[in-house]
Amino acid sequence: MINRRAGFALVVMLFLSMGILLWYAWSALENYIETTGLTIAEEQLLYHVKPGANLTGVAADLADKGVIAHSLPLVFYARVNNLTSIKTGEYQFQHGVPLLSLLQQLNDGDVTEYRVTLLEGWNISQVMAELGRQEKLKHQLAGLDDKQIIKSLGLDITHLEGQFFPDTYYYHVGTTDTAILLRAYQRMQRIFNELWPQRAADLPYKSPYEALIMASIVEKESGLVAERARIAGVFVERLRRKMRLQTDPTVIYGLGKSYNGNLTRKHLKMPTPYNTYTNSGLPPTPIAMPSAGAIAAALNPEVEGYIYFVAKGDGSHQFSKTLAMHNKAVKKYQIQQRASNYRSSPGPRSTPDPASAADNVSTKRD
């Protein structure tokens, strides 16, 4: 009986000892994971977890790179704590960050974020050029023409211009340029659809698309946010009176790549679909990406009888209701000062004949 009791006590002591040893071993592992920092030669490391990668492979690779000393403790701890569901993407690991933070970052998918800014007033060529400069994007649309891009996007539209909302878009490595454009398109649709029901009555637009065209013109013509609605009002008034819009940005858009920064009287006579000096009504498509403010102005213009405006040179404009008043303003702000960034639009710059406009006038934006 004594031997049995002694044997049982010995077994109990062994189990207790093993338990204590396991507890100490686990405590040591926890302490190791919680306090041991990453070893990175520089301040940070960009690390790409590719699709299909698992924690075992990532840990082994990080050990090979010297970022962690051993992969096994990290993998064992992660399996016990159910921290093996790592996410793909590009991570930014900081020198000295504990191994536990590394595991949490991989499991949370806390990947590096990039951004691309599409500026209001840009045309589609500028948008595509900016997307092309984003090295972290996956480029699917490079080299495609507008029709091919529309097909790739799967959109039920005929023209790309003006369909994307100007904003800053955040993305992760491997995001496609297609995805960015679709987000910009969806955002434009959402904002336009929110503003459209709030439009003023009796606007001279045959469709929402014409309102978008007007918004793009307002965007290119307005230097001050406070003047957008009044500028829109000038164009609405001219449409109602069956007057040509005579706005420089539409002419410039029609010139395309041949425009070198100087708008001349010869340009004003060139027969393009976008020349609002020679064509009545709105141009066939938008000429740029309008902001929410420009869209709101086009839908709620300040129609006060003004049919002319001239740039003062400080970003603001002088508005006029008659040609005589307009010519006087042109003389004051444009002809006398002759600065390259002065121009008068819409309407004739100094005489009733738009073809007699100054030979060398530059617009506010390229």
Secondary structure, 3 states (H helix, E strand, C coil): CHHHHHHHHHHHHHHHHHHHHHHHHHHHHHHHHHHCECCCCCCEEEEEECCCCCHHHHHHHHHHCCCCCCCHHHHHHHHHCCCCCCCCEEEEEECCCEHHHHHHHHHHCCCCCEEEECCCCCCHHHHHHHHHCCCCCECCCCCCCHHHHHHHHCCCCCCCCCCCCCCEEEECCCCEHHHHHHHHHHHHHHHHHHHHHHCCCCCCCCCHHHHHHHHHHHHHHCCCHHHHHHHHHHHHHHHHCCCCCCCHHHHHHHHHHHCCCCECHHHHHCCCCCCCCCCCCCCCCCCCCCCHHHHHHHHCCCCCCCCEEEECCCCCEEEECCHHHHHHHHHHHHHCCCCCCCCECCCCCCCCCHHHCCCCECCCCC
